[in-house]
Amino acid sequence: MVFSVTHDPNLEAAKADARMQMRAERNLLEPGDAPLRLIENFPLELARHEPVAGYWPVGGEIDGRPLLAALSKAGRKICLPRMESRNGPARFYQWRAGDALRADAFGVPSPPPNPPELSPRLILTPLLAFDRLGHRLGQGGGHYDRIISLYRAHGAVAVGLAYAEQQMDVVPIGAHDAQLDWVITPKEAIRCRVEGLRGRS
């Protein structure tokens, strides 16, 4: 999928300010039992979808691996993204706990490109900030915006995982920023795009 991007200096400045603020706030958070609380708040209707795309937490991102383990135990196929180049598309490869990982183009532990490649139907997404409409502030590369837009066209559901403290009143967004269907925090599950889930099983 090709995006034609027009840069808005005011929007980019607002995003840069929000990223700096939210990185600083996230760095102050203590994980505690937050990863286990994600499992408690995860809606059963989402657990029906598979394959499930997770992520390897870096830079203070909330750890979704216990949730992945719970979904795997329930029989769901799990995959993780791999970026072979910084500008290329992410590909998702099947992963089971204990499988060997190796660094991708960003240095993130990822499956090597030899297990089965999967097309996820549930995309667990890291973020810096979110609002209750499902708008997401990421690291700025646009990778997850492209991932969500691509796989949503095939029926995938996008679910942000975050600490409750990462919520903003309004996330600054542009035309190509993908909206989340849900956000799951240690405190609650927030349904953001009701219309996005109609007719899905």
C-alpha positions in Angstrom: 0.0 0.0 0.0 1.5 3.4 -1.1 0.8 6.5 0.9 1.1 10.0 -0.6 2.2 12.1 2.4 1.9 15.8 2.7 3.8 17.1 5.7 2.1 19.6 8.0 4.7 21.4 10.1 2.3 22.3 12.8 1.0 18.7 13.1 4.6 17.3 13.1 5.6 19.7 15.8 2.5 18.8 17.9 3.4 15.1 17.5 7.0 15.7 18.4 6.0 17.5 21.6 3.5 14.8 22.5 6.1 12.1 21.9 8.7 13.8 24.1 6.1 14.3 26.9 4.7 10.8 26.7 8.1 9.1 26.6 9.1 10.9 29.8 5.9 9.9 31.5 6.1 6.3 30.4 9.6 6.1 31.7 8.3 6.9 35.2 5.8 4.0 35.2 6.4 0.9 37.2 5.1 -2.2 35.4 4.1 -4.1 38.6 1.4 -6.6 37.7 0.2 -4.5 34.7 1.0 -7.3 32.1 -1.3 -9.7 34.0 -4.0 -7.1 34.3 -4.1 -7.0 30.5 -5.1 -10.6 30.5 -7.9 -10.0 33.0 -9.3 -7.1 30.9 -9.0 -8.8 27.5 -12.5 -9.3 26.0 -13.5 -12.8 25.0 -14.8 -11.6 21.7 -11.2 -10.6 20.7 -9.8 -13.9 21.8 -11.7 -15.6 19.0 -9.5 -14.0 16.3 -6.3 -15.7 15.0 -3.5 -15.6 14.0 -2.6 -13.1 16.7 0.2 -10.6 16.0 2.1 -9.6 19.1 5.3 -7.5 19.6 8.5 -7.8 21.6 8.4 -4.9 24.2 11.2 -2.3 23.9 11.8 1.1 25.4 9.2 0.9 28.2 6.4 -0.5 26.1 3.9 -2.5 28.2 4.7 -6.2 28.1 2.1 -8.1 26.2 4.0 -11.4 26.3 1.9 -12.9 29.2 -1.2 -12.1 27.1 0.3 -13.8 24.1 1.1 -16.9 26.3 -2.5 -17.0 27.5 -3.8 -16.8 23.9 -1.3 -19.5 22.8 -2.5 -21.7 25.7 -6.0 -21.2 24.4 -4.9 -22.6 21.1 -4.4 -19.4 19.1 -1.5 -19.1 16.6 0.9 -16.4 17.6 3.2 -14.4 15.3 5.7 -11.6 15.7 6.7 -8.9 13.2 10.1 -8.8 11.5 11.5 -5.8 9.6 14.2 -6.9 7.2 15.0 -3.2 6.3 14.1 0.1 8.0 11.9 1.1 5.1 10.5 -2.2 4.1 7.2 -3.8 5.1 6.8 -5.8 8.3 6.3 -9.6 7.8 4.8 -11.7 10.5 6.2 -15.1 11.3 4.8 -17.8 13.6 6.4 -17.8 17.1 6.1 -20.1 20.1 7.5 -19.4 23.5 11.1 -20.7 23.6 11.6 -20.3 19.8 14.9 -18.6 18.9 14.8 -14.9 18.0 17.3 -12.7 16.3 17.5 -8.9 15.9 15.8 -7.3 12.9 16.7 -4.1 11.1 15.8 -2.1 14.2 17.5 -4.4 16.6 14.2 -5.8 17.9 14.2 -9.5 18.8 12.2 -11.1 16.0 11.6 -14.6 14.5 14.0 -15.5 11.7 12.3 -15.4 8.3 11.9 -19.2 8.0 8.9 -20.2 10.2 5.5 -20.1 8.5 4.6 -16.5 7.5 1.1 -15.6 8.7 -1.5 -13.0 8.0 -2.7 -11.7 11.3 -6.4 -11.2 12.1 -5.7 -9.6 15.5 -2.9 -7.1 15.8 -1.7 -6.2 19.3 0.0 -2.8 18.9 2.4 -0.9 21.1 2.1 2.8 21.4 3.3 6.0 23.2 -0.2 7.5 23.7 -3.8 6.9 22.8 -7.2 8.6 23.2 -10.6 7.0 23.7 -11.5 7.4 20.0 -8.7 5.0 19.2 -6.2 7.5 17.9 -2.6 6.3 18.5 0.7 8.1 18.8 3.6 5.8 17.8 7.3 6.3 17.5 7.0 8.3 14.2 8.0 5.8 11.6 4.4 5.0 10.4 5.1 1.3 10.4 2.0 0.3 12.4 -0.2 2.7 10.5 0.8 0.8 7.3 0.4 -2.6 9.0 -3.1 -1.8 10.4 -4.3 -0.3 7.1 -3.0 -3.3 5.1 -4.4 -6.1 7.3 -7.6 -4.3 8.2 -8.5 -4.5 4.5 -8.5 -8.3 5.1 -10.6 -8.2 8.3 -8.0 -7.7 11.0 -8.7 -6.0 14.3 -6.2 -3.5 15.7 -5.8 -3.5 19.5 -3.5 -1.1 21.4 -1.9 -2.3 24.6 -1.0 0.5 27.0 -0.8 1.7 30.5 -3.8 3.8 31.5 -1.5 6.7 32.2 -0.7 6.8 28.4 -4.1 8.2 27.6 -4.3 11.7 26.2 -7.5 13.8 25.8 -6.8 14.2 22.1 -3.9 12.6 20.2 -2.7 14.7 17.3 -3.3 12.8 14.1 -2.9 13.1 10.3 -4.8 11.7 7.4 -2.9 8.4 7.2 -2.8 7.7 11.0 -4.6 4.4 11.5 -7.3 4.2 14.2 -7.4 1.4 16.7 -10.5 -0.8 17.2 -9.7 -1.3 20.9 -7.3 -0.2 23.6 -6.6 -2.6 26.5 -5.0 -1.2 29.7 -4.5 -2.7 33.1 -7.6 -0.9 34.2 -10.1 -1.4 31.4 -10.9 -2.4 27.8 -11.9 0.5 25.6 -13.9 -0.2 22.5 -13.0 2.6 20.0 -14.4 1.6 16.7 -17.7 -0.2 17.1 -18.5 0.0 13.4 -15.1 -1.6 12.7 -16.1 -4.9 14.3 -19.6 -5.4 12.8 -19.9 -8.6 10.8 -16.6 -10.1 12.0 -16.3 -13.5 13.6 
